[in-house]
Every structure is written in structure tokens, then in C-alpha cells.
Amino acid sequence: MDFDRSKSLTELKRERFQNPQWDFDPFPTGFHLRHIAVGSLTPVELWMLIRQGIGLDQVVGLALEVLEEEPLLRCAHADGDLFSSVLLAAARMLFADFRWFQKAQHFLPKLA
């Protein structure tokens, strides 16, 4: 991983989230977790961040390291829920890229 694990997500991404009311159920700690050093996040906290789509560039890599040791780790609901959240995060990122590609077609010149 090519980032400083002693920094928080807000430091790594240089984003400031001003409104803690964005912290919503069922994961009420997403706002708080943005301010913890990524190297000290627990698997349950990684699961929460991934499910909320927060800091996926850093958090998914850390989750994969955890999953190398225990692929069917149970974080909250069932065995392998961290693994399934990583799979869904990959699909979510791919879908976001595809939606961007579809929107970009409106701005690109038409090919003859």
C-alpha cells in the first residue's frame, strides 16, 4: 500500500466533512471513523467504511490484507461479510465508472 497508515482518511483525501449529521443509521460511526488513523482500523470499522463507500481507495486494500489471513471473517452479520462488502465495493466502483462513461458520451465529439 502506497499511503501513510498513520494518517486518517480526512488527511489522506484532504477532504473535510463539516456536517456530522451525515452520519446515518445503520452505520452511525462513519463520520467518526474518517478521523482515525487507517492503520489502526479494526475489521468491523473497515466493513462499516466499505459499506458506506468511504475511502474505498485505501480501505479496500486494508480489508484485502485482513482477508488474506481469514477470508470468511465475520464482522457483523454473517461469516464472510467483510469479503462480500469488498466484492460489492468493486462492483460499486465499476458501476460508477460506467455511469461516468455514459454521461461523458454527451460531451465527446461524435465519430463519423
N, CA and C of each residue as an Amber inpcrd file, in Angstrom:
protein
   336
   0.8500000  -1.1670000   0.0000000   0.0000000   0.0000000   0.0000000
   0.9020000   1.2380000   0.0000000   0.5730000   2.1740000  -0.8490000
   1.4090000   3.3570000  -1.0290000   0.8350000   4.5850000  -0.3340000
   0.4660000   4.4560000   0.9230000  -0.0120000   5.6070000   1.6760000
   0.4080000   5.4580000   3.1310000   0.4170000   6.5640000   3.8230000
   0.8400000   6.5960000   5.2150000  -0.2960000   6.1020000   6.1020000
  -0.1000000   4.9530000   6.7310000  -1.1420000   4.3500000   7.5550000
  -1.3490000   5.0790000   8.8780000  -0.4830000   6.0090000   9.2050000
  -0.6650000   6.7610000  10.4470000  -1.5990000   7.9560000  10.2470000
  -2.0270000   8.1810000   9.0060000  -2.9290000   9.2960000   8.7130000
  -4.3710000   8.8030000   8.6390000  -5.2890000   9.7160000   8.8830000
  -6.7130000   9.3940000   8.7770000  -7.1720000   9.5760000   7.3330000
  -8.3950000   9.1460000   7.0590000  -8.9410000   9.3230000   5.7130000
  -9.0850000  10.7890000   5.3530000  -9.4360000  11.6280000   6.3260000
  -9.5600000  13.0590000   6.0250000  -8.2050000  13.6530000   5.6830000
  -7.1400000  13.1510000   6.2930000  -5.8000000  13.6470000   5.9760000
  -5.3250000  13.1100000   4.6290000  -5.6050000  11.8570000   4.3570000
  -5.1650000  11.2550000   3.0960000  -5.9070000  11.8330000   1.8990000
  -7.2000000  12.0370000   2.0430000  -8.0060000  12.5190000   0.9260000
  -8.1290000  14.0330000   0.9000000  -7.6550000  14.6770000   1.9670000
  -7.7220000  16.1420000   2.1070000  -9.1490000  16.6490000   1.9490000
 -10.0690000  15.8810000   2.5120000 -11.4690000  16.2760000   2.4980000
 -11.8980000  16.6180000   3.9150000 -12.7530000  17.5790000   4.0340000
 -13.2960000  17.9560000   5.3270000 -14.8040000  17.7820000   5.2950000
 -15.2950000  16.9770000   6.1830000 -16.7280000  16.7470000   6.3020000
 -17.2170000  17.5790000   7.4730000 -17.9390000  18.6120000   7.1680000
 -18.3360000  19.5830000   8.1800000 -19.5820000  19.1750000   8.9580000
 -20.4020000  18.3340000   8.3820000 -21.7030000  18.0680000   8.9720000
 -21.7650000  16.6500000   9.5360000 -21.6320000  16.4820000  10.8620000
 -21.7130000  15.1270000  11.4200000 -23.1010000  14.5270000  11.3340000
 -24.1100000  15.2890000  10.9210000 -25.4480000  14.7350000  10.7450000
 -25.5090000  13.8300000   9.5210000 -24.4690000  13.8650000   8.6940000
 -24.4000000  12.9250000   7.5790000 -24.2010000  11.5080000   8.0820000
 -23.8410000  11.3870000   9.3390000 -23.6560000  10.0950000   9.9680000
 -25.0310000   9.4770000  10.1830000 -25.3600000   8.4540000   9.4460000
 -26.7180000   7.9400000   9.4680000 -26.7330000   6.4660000   9.8260000
 -27.8930000   6.0160000  10.2670000 -28.0880000   4.5990000  10.5410000
 -28.1200000   3.8570000   9.2150000 -27.7490000   2.6290000   9.1360000
 -27.4170000   1.7130000  10.2060000 -25.9590000   1.7620000  10.6330000
 -25.1660000   2.6630000  10.0820000 -23.7500000   2.7420000  10.4230000
 -23.4370000   4.1080000  11.0120000 -23.7180000   4.3430000  12.2770000
 -23.6150000   5.6850000  12.8330000 -22.2050000   6.1580000  13.1390000
 -21.1690000   5.4300000  12.7480000 -19.8190000   5.8580000  13.0920000
 -18.9930000   6.2790000  11.8860000 -19.5800000   6.3830000  10.7180000
 -18.8250000   6.7360000   9.5200000 -18.1110000   8.0680000   9.6300000
 -18.7620000   9.0590000  10.1960000 -18.1310000  10.3650000  10.3540000
 -16.9350000  10.2730000  11.2920000 -17.1170000   9.5820000  12.3850000
 -16.0460000   9.4280000  13.3770000 -14.8620000   8.6460000  12.8000000
 -15.1290000   7.6120000  12.0190000 -14.0610000   6.7580000  11.5020000
 -13.1800000   7.4640000  10.4920000 -13.6550000   8.5330000   9.8970000
 -12.8330000   9.2940000   8.9480000 -11.6530000   9.9730000   9.6360000
 -11.7080000  10.0730000  10.9550000 -10.6790000  10.8000000  11.7060000
  -9.7360000   9.8800000  12.4640000  -9.8160000   8.5820000  12.2580000
  -8.9360000   7.6130000  12.9030000  -7.8560000   7.2030000  11.9090000
  -6.6510000   6.9840000  12.3940000  -5.5620000   6.5310000  11.5210000
  -5.9650000   5.2140000  10.8510000  -5.7780000   5.1400000   9.5430000
  -6.2510000   3.9690000   8.8040000  -5.5470000   2.6860000   9.2420000
  -4.3320000   2.7960000   9.7230000  -3.6040000   1.6170000  10.1720000
  -4.1570000   1.0150000  11.4450000  -4.9440000   1.7590000  12.1830000
  -5.4970000   1.2380000  13.4400000  -6.9720000   0.8650000  13.3360000
  -7.5330000   0.8750000  12.1400000  -8.9330000   0.4900000  11.9630000
  -9.1010000  -1.0130000  12.1460000 -10.1420000  -1.3990000  12.8490000
 -10.4410000  -2.8110000  13.0560000 -11.1840000  -3.3510000  11.8360000
 -11.2700000  -4.6760000  11.6940000 -12.0360000  -5.2270000  10.5760000
 -13.4980000  -4.7680000  10.5520000 -14.1180000  -4.6270000  11.7130000
 -15.5030000  -4.1520000  11.7590000 -15.5840000  -2.7150000  11.2520000
 -14.6200000  -1.8820000  11.6200000 -14.6070000  -0.4950000  11.1460000
 -14.3380000  -0.4360000   9.6440000 -13.4630000  -1.3050000   9.1500000
 -13.2330000  -1.3810000   7.7040000 -14.5270000  -1.7610000   6.9910000
 -15.2420000  -2.7390000   7.5510000 -16.5120000  -3.1710000   6.9820000
 -17.5010000  -2.0150000   6.9170000 -17.5890000  -1.2330000   7.9970000
 -18.5170000  -0.0970000   8.0300000 -18.1740000   0.9320000   6.9660000
 -16.8820000   1.2600000   6.8430000 -16.4670000   2.2540000   5.8570000
 -16.7200000   1.7710000   4.4330000 -16.4410000   0.5110000   4.1790000
 -16.6570000  -0.0300000   2.8390000 -18.1380000  -0.0210000   2.5000000
 -18.9800000  -0.4120000   3.4410000 -20.4230000  -0.4280000   3.1940000
 -20.9540000   0.9640000   2.9100000 -20.3260000   1.9950000   3.4930000
 -20.7620000   3.3680000   3.2400000 -20.0740000   3.9740000   2.0290000
 -19.0790000   3.2670000   1.4520000 -18.3710000   3.7900000   0.2870000
 -17.4140000   4.9150000   0.6370000 -16.8480000   4.8820000   1.8340000
 -15.9590000   5.9400000   2.3120000 -14.5100000   5.4810000   2.1750000
 -13.6970000   6.2630000   1.4790000 -12.2660000   5.9970000   1.3780000
 -11.9260000   4.6590000   0.7610000 -12.6710000   4.2620000  -0.2500000
 -12.5070000   2.9240000  -0.8170000 -11.1000000   2.6830000  -1.3600000
 -10.4450000   3.7050000  -1.8680000  -9.0910000   3.5230000  -2.4150000
  -8.1290000   2.9850000  -1.3740000  -8.2600000   3.4110000  -0.1390000
  -7.3830000   2.9550000   0.9280000  -7.9710000   1.7740000   1.6960000
  -9.2440000   1.8430000   1.9970000  -9.8700000   0.8860000   2.9030000
  -9.9890000  -0.5050000   2.2970000 -10.2810000  -0.5920000   1.0100000
 -10.4110000  -1.9110000   0.3700000  -9.0710000  -2.6450000   0.4020000
  -7.9880000  -1.9420000   0.1710000  -6.6710000  -2.5790000   0.2420000
  -6.3610000  -3.1240000   1.6250000  -6.7150000  -2.3690000   2.6450000
  -6.5160000  -2.8430000   4.0220000  -7.3970000  -4.0460000   4.3120000
  -8.6210000  -4.0180000   3.8240000  -9.5260000  -5.1540000   4.0290000
  -9.0050000  -6.4070000   3.3320000  -8.4180000  -6.2530000   2.1600000
  -7.8530000  -7.4100000   1.4570000  -6.7140000  -8.0310000   2.2500000
  -5.9250000  -7.2060000   2.9220000  -4.8560000  -7.7380000   3.7700000
  -5.4260000  -8.5760000   4.9080000  -6.5130000  -8.1050000   5.4920000
  -7.1810000  -8.8580000   6.5620000  -7.7540000 -10.1570000   6.0110000
  -8.3470000 -10.0840000   4.8250000  -8.9790000 -11.2560000   4.2250000
  -7.9750000 -12.3150000   3.7890000  -6.7280000 -11.9250000   3.5400000
  -5.7030000 -12.9230000   3.2110000  -5.4960000 -13.8820000   4.3690000
  -5.6150000 -13.3780000   5.5930000  -5.4180000 -14.2140000   6.7730000
  -6.6720000 -15.0080000   7.1200000  -7.8400000 -14.4020000   6.9570000
  -9.1000000 -15.0680000   7.2990000 -10.1930000 -14.6530000   6.3120000
 -10.3300000 -15.4000000   5.2120000 -11.2530000 -14.9960000   4.1480000
 -12.7130000 -14.9030000   4.5780000 -13.1590000 -15.7360000   5.4860000
 -14.5640000 -15.7370000   5.8860000 -14.7680000 -15.0640000   7.2330000
 -14.0000000 -14.0280000   7.4690000 -14.1030000 -13.2810000   8.7190000
 -15.5120000 -12.7330000   8.9030000 -16.0360000 -12.8910000  10.1010000
 -17.3670000 -12.3740000  10.4320000 -17.1930000 -11.0490000  11.1520000
 -17.7510000  -9.9840000  10.5700000 -17.6510000  -8.6640000  11.1920000
 -18.9290000  -8.2860000  11.9220000 -20.0630000  -8.5270000  11.3140000
 -21.3020000  -8.0740000  11.9340000 -22.4210000  -9.1130000  11.8420000
 -22.7490000  -9.5250000  10.6420000 -23.9680000 -10.3160000  10.4640000
 -23.7270000 -11.7860000  10.1570000 -22.7610000 -12.0720000   9.3080000
 -22.5810000 -13.4530000   8.8640000 -21.1180000 -13.6950000   8.5190000
 -20.7570000 -14.9570000   8.4660000 -19.4090000 -15.2990000   8.0440000
 -19.1860000 -14.7700000   6.6310000 -18.0500000 -14.1190000   6.4100000
 -17.7030000 -13.6170000   5.0920000 -18.3170000 -12.2750000   4.7490000
 -18.8500000 -11.5540000   5.7290000 -19.4850000 -10.2760000   5.3780000
 -18.4740000  -9.2040000   4.9910000 -17.2460000  -9.2850000   5.4900000
 -16.2150000  -8.3440000   5.0300000 -15.8770000  -8.6400000   3.5680000
 -15.7550000  -9.9180000   3.2400000 -15.4690000 -10.3170000   1.8630000
 -16.5800000  -9.8490000   0.9080000 -17.8280000 -10.0340000   1.3120000
 -18.9220000  -9.6200000   0.4340000 -18.9660000  -8.0970000   0.2790000
 -18.6040000  -7.3660000   1.3210000 -18.5910000  -5.9060000   1.1890000
 -17.4910000  -5.4530000   0.2400000 -16.3560000  -6.1500000   0.2460000
 -15.2780000  -5.8180000  -0.6930000 -15.7340000  -6.1010000  -2.1270000
 -16.4140000  -7.2190000  -2.3360000 -16.9260000  -7.5270000  -3.6740000
 -17.9330000  -6.4880000  -4.1360000 -18.8240000  -6.0790000  -3.2500000
 -19.8080000  -5.0590000  -3.6040000 -19.1510000  -3.7130000  -3.8660000
 -18.0850000  -3.4120000  -3.1310000 -17.3690000  -2.1450000  -3.3500000
 -16.7550000  -2.1280000  -4.7410000 -16.1990000  -3.2470000  -5.1670000
 -15.6220000  -3.3210000  -6.5090000 -16.7000000  -3.1150000  -7.5610000
 -17.8550000  -3.7260000  -7.3560000 -18.9610000  -3.5500000  -8.2950000
 -19.4600000  -2.1150000  -8.2870000 -19.5240000  -1.5110000  -7.1070000
 -19.9930000  -0.1260000  -6.9980000 -19.0370000   0.8230000  -7.7240000
 -17.7290000   0.6060000  -7.5670000 -16.7570000   1.4680000  -8.2450000
 -16.8480000   1.2840000  -9.7560000 -17.0240000   0.0440000 -10.2110000
 -17.1470000  -0.2290000 -11.6410000 -18.4100000   0.4150000 -12.2050000
 -19.5150000   0.3200000 -11.4820000 -20.7660000   0.9130000 -11.9270000
 -20.6500000   2.4380000 -11.9840000 -19.9760000   3.0360000 -11.0010000
 -19.7910000   4.4900000 -11.0050000 -18.9700000   4.9100000 -12.2240000
 -17.9360000   4.1380000 -12.5470000 -17.1400000   4.4440000 -13.7430000
 -17.9860000   4.3180000 -15.0060000 -18.8440000   3.3020000 -15.0770000
 -19.6930000   3.1040000 -16.2480000 -20.6810000   4.2540000 -16.3950000
 -21.2900000   4.6930000 -15.2870000 -22.2180000   5.8220000 -15.3550000
 -21.4930000   7.0730000 -15.8340000 -20.2540000   7.2750000 -15.3670000
 -19.4750000   8.4280000 -15.8220000 -19.2400000   8.3240000 -17.3250000
 -18.9140000   7.1130000 -17.7970000 -18.6710000   6.9040000 -19.2150000
 -19.9210000   7.2230000 -20.0260000 -21.0800000   6.7940000 -19.5430000
 -22.3230000   7.0930000 -20.2590000 -22.5880000   8.5910000 -20.3090000
 -22.3460000   9.3030000 -19.2370000 -22.5560000  10.7500000 -19.2240000
 -21.5420000  11.4520000 -20.1190000 -20.3220000  10.9390000 -20.1600000
 -19.2700000  11.5710000 -20.9490000 -19.5790000  11.5140000 -22.4440000
 -20.3580000  10.5400000 -22.8630000 -20.6930000  10.4280000 -24.2790000
 -21.4380000  11.6680000 -24.7790000 -22.1350000  12.3570000 -23.9090000
 -22.8600000  13.5630000 -24.3060000 -21.9190000  14.7290000 -24.5900000
 -20.6910000  14.6380000 -24.0710000 -19.7590000  15.7450000 -24.2090000
 -18.6380000  15.4590000 -25.2000000 -18.4970000  14.2060000 -25.5830000
 -17.4470000  13.8330000 -26.5240000 -17.9120000  14.0880000 -27.9500000
 -16.9760000  14.4150000 -28.8620000 -17.3840000  14.6120000 -30.2560000
 -17.8470000  13.2940000 -30.8660000 -18.7990000  13.3640000 -31.7580000
 -19.3350000  12.1620000 -32.4270000 -18.3450000  11.6760000 -33.4740000
 -18.1750000  10.3740000 -33.5040000 -17.2990000   9.7760000 -34.5130000
 -18.0720000   9.5910000 -35.8040000 -17.4070000   9.8070000 -36.9220000
 -18.0760000   9.6930000 -38.2230000 -18.2030000   8.2710000 -38.6570000
